[in-house]
Amino acid sequence: MRWLSVHAPTTGAALRTMALPEDVLDLEHELGVQIPDELFTWWSVCGGVSTAEFAEVIPPFYTPYGPREALEAWRKHRKLWLDTWERPDCDVEAGSAARSYHPAWVPFAFDGLGDDLVIDLRPGPLRGCVLEWDHEVCQLNGPEWTSVDAMLAEVATALEHGSPVGHCQPAVTTDGRLDWRIR
């Protein structure tokens, strides 16, 4: 957040500085799961976007949700996947294959085209990993990162040192927006 405010101020200005704790509690209550501490910590620093603007801080082009928007996105997935919600077409362990949306996934970032980054709260050694839900082919990509902390550490390092994250290189546009350029 500090790096964005100095080096990519247009992107930094689009982000809310913190989420309301009661919004996180509402999300936990409806999903019936405890949000991992690292996501709670992330939301205490970045509460999503303050406008309908994109702030693509997670490569290649993901804008963070706040907990209120994450709950809205989860509800949309529930409505779309109502037929398989109680018995999703997924393996049981976190990080494993899926062909339908799972109720134990918490969306926390969006690309504006229907795909989400989700935290997988299914049981198993990879519980808490970050996955990419591709809505067009109804499948997961990933795990992209083993945790939110691992994702944020890699992004922070890339921003501070100009190093790549996967196939993306950080850059700042002339109008002060963070841009992840595909290499």
N, C-alpha and C positions, 0 to 999 in steps of 0.2 A: 504494500500500500504506500509506504514511504517512497519507494523507488518510482512508482507511478506518479505520485504527486509532483516529483521533481522532474522526471524525464519524459513522461507521457501524461501531461496534466489534463488533457481532454478526456482520456480514458479514466484517469484517477477521479475526475470530477463527476463522472457518471455513476460511480459506485457509492452506495451508502456505507457509512463508516461502521455501523454495527446493527445487528438485529435485536429485536426485543426478546428477552428471555421467555416471555409468555408465548411468543410465536413458536419457539422451539418446543415448549411444553405442549402446545396444541398439536403440533406435528407428531410428537411422540405418542400422545394420547390416541390420536386417530389411527396411526400406523400400528400401535400396540408393541412398539420396540423402543429401546433406549438408543438415542442417537450417540454414536461414538464421541468421546471427549474431543477428539481432534476436529470433528466437524463442528461441534459446539464452539470450540475455540476459534475456528475459521469464521463462523458466523458472528462471533463477538468482535471481530475485526472488520469483516466485510459482510454487510447485510444484503448483498445483491445489488441490483441497479436501481437508481432512483427515478428513472424515467423509462420510456419505451425504447430507449437507445441501447445499442449493443456496446459492450465493454469486454472484448474478447481477450481476457487475461489468461485463459488456459488454452494452450495450443491444441489443435490448430486454429480453432475459431469458436471457443466456448465462452459464454457469458455466465457468470455465477447467478444462481437463484438465491434469494433469501429464504428463510424457512417458510414464510407465508406462500411464496411463489412455488416452492418445492412441494408444499401440500396441495396446491392447486394442480400442479403437473401430475402428482401421484393420483389425484382424483380423476383426472382425464384419462390416465392409463387404466385405472380401474374400470371406468365406463367403457372404454374401447375393448378391454379384455374381459368383460363380464362373464362370457361363456366359459373361460378357463381360469378365472380368478381363484377359485377354491382349489383347483387342481391344475396348476400351470404346467405347461409342457417344458419342464426344466429338470436338469439333474439337481440332486439335493444339496450338493456342497457348493459353498461360495466359490466364485471364479469359474465354475463349470458351465457347460453349454446350456443354451436356452433357445427355445423357439416361440416362446410367448413371454409376456411381461410377468415378472414375479412380484408379489406383494411385499417382499422383504428387500426390495431395491428402493433406495431413497435418491430421487433425482436431485442433483445440486448444481447443475449447469446445463445450458441449452445452446443449440447452434442456430436457432431461428428457422430451421427447416424441418423440425420434427424429431431430431436426434437429441439424446440426453447423455450426459455423464451421470452415472449412478454409483452409489456406494452399495455394495452387496453385503447384506446382513443375514444371508443364509449361514447356517453353521459350517464349521470346517476351518482348516488352517488359514485360508485366505479371507476369512470374514473381515470385512472392512476394506476390501480391495476396491479399486476404481475401475469400472467397466464403461464401455461406450455402447449404448443401446441404439442400434440402427433400425429405425422404424420401417424403412422401405423393404428390407429383406427379413425383418422380424428375427434378428439375432444379435448376439453380443459380439463385441470386439474387445479383446483384452484377455486377462487383466492388463490395463494400460499402466497402472501403478499398484503397488501392494497396499497402499494406504493414502489417505488425504495428506498426511504429513510428508510422505515420500514425493507425492505430486508437487506440493507447495515448495519443498526443498529444491527439487529439480527446476521448477519454474523460476524461483528466486535466484538460483545460481546462474541460469541462462540469462536473466535480465541483468544481473550485476556484472557478468563477464562477457556477455554477447555470444554465449555458447549455444549450440543447438539443443533442442528437445526433440528427439526422434528425427523426423524429416523437416522440422520447422526451425527457422532462425528468427530471433526477435529483432524487430526494427521499429523505429518511431517515424511516423509520417510527419510531413511539414506542418500539419495542423495539430500535432501533439497527441496522436492516437497510437497505441501499441498495435503493431501489425506482426503477425506470425507468418513469415514468408516461407513458402514451400521450397525446399532445396531440391 
